[in-house]
Amino acid sequence: MAKTKLMDFEKALELFEPVIGLEVHVELNTATKMFSSAPNVFGSDPNTNLTPVCLGLPGALPVVNEKAVRSSISLGLALGCEIAEVSGFARKNYFYPDMAKNYQISQYDDPIAFDGSVEIEIASGRVVHVPIERAHMEEDAGKLNHVGGSTGRIQGAEYSLVDYNRAGVPLVEIVTRPVFGGEADTPEIAAAYVSTIRDIVIALGISDARMERGNLRCDANVSLRPRGAEKLGIRTETKNVNSLRSIERAVRFEIQRQAQILADGGSITQETRHWHEDTGETSPGRPKSDADDYRYFPEPDLAPLTPSRELVEELRAELPEHPTLRRRRLRADWGFTALEFQDVVNSGLLDTVEATVAAGVPAQTARKWWTGEIARIANEQGASAPELITPEQLASVVALVDEGTLNDKLARQVIQGIIAGEGTAAEIVEARGLAIVSDDGALIAAVDAALAEQPDVLEKIRDGKVQAAGAIIGAVMKAMRGQADAARVRELVLERAQA
């Protein structure tokens, strides 16, 4: 495939104003599917989580999942939306090879939530309010597995296999109004918005939000208009981008690609496009349909939804703290720099660090252990850090450091023992004999032995070169397997040198 001709990003922003619109699809983690009793489970053998409703068999009627409705209302409230007193479902029609009944049950004229706004904060500290047009419920489609070919896509494949397990999984689609860019951070805004949506649904507990599994997916609409123009340009929709980094890269690429086409006198085709992680480019999909092409009509087998105001207010009262506000509060409380705080956020350990601080560990100490030693072990074992050790277990180790029983080197061994299942921190210290040696007699003997082995160092110390004591301290620490108090060893070295 020939490399796409791109305009320099800064030049593109000089000539054109980018406008983005984002459609985020959130799979809900209900026990069953949106309209049937089939299990909503990821990773099952193909075509095992099915009922007659999933397969569109004659006479099989859908029933709305109550938990999915409650989750959708909670999400709408967290997005600052109005909750519709009456909302309904519609049939969205076009050729669905991965939907056995050949239509999707969705919401069209009457979404469950509408007219909201989400506050996001990008790395520079700039706060942006992204307007939400609607959040509507629908069912997910199944999955096509294309066999043969080199790309995993239908082009070049020998044949395709259909897995209906995902067909019918509850979805909420969140649609923004146009977000007017013009700044160099427009691609970053797109990624930060999706990141905030992910944080919100995780905080609500309504989705696993694992982008690599497709629990949360983003369609990124991008259009350009000349500087000073009022009319929006023709948009493209890059489908199913499944990582935050890819969202930022895809939006940036489309801005540069479209700018080059327009500058060369060409026109943009309204179409869906595919994102290619390996090349960092998008490629054409299919011409983008308008709503009329889907032939929406009311779903005859489902009654309208009429959530009571009491239910809405009950769910509103249960909302957790908004993730953006929570991050702002925690960073201030912990005294982290922007880089330190972002390090914790990027590692996915914000909740874990917060729980560790709540267990009595200073924030900087919690950050050091979770993003350092514990993260290293987790990477080696292919696990997530919170699966290996609890905040309370780490707090028990830090308490032993604070009281002088352990130093950091010994604490690492205790943490490794906890992860290996050897017992509590206190039990491991006793079983391994890891406590710091506080007996001056043993320390003096070790210091004298090290000084005897390095008489030249002893003379340097006596000549006023105190930094030379480091060699003796290192030898003592090695001889005592790291179980000596380095500060006390230093005091004894200087005392013995002056004797």
Summary of the structure (lengths in Angstrom):
residues: 499
radius of gyration: 29.8
end to end distance: 79.1
largest distance: 98.3
contacts: 1561
relative contact order: 0.10
helix: 42%
strand: 20%
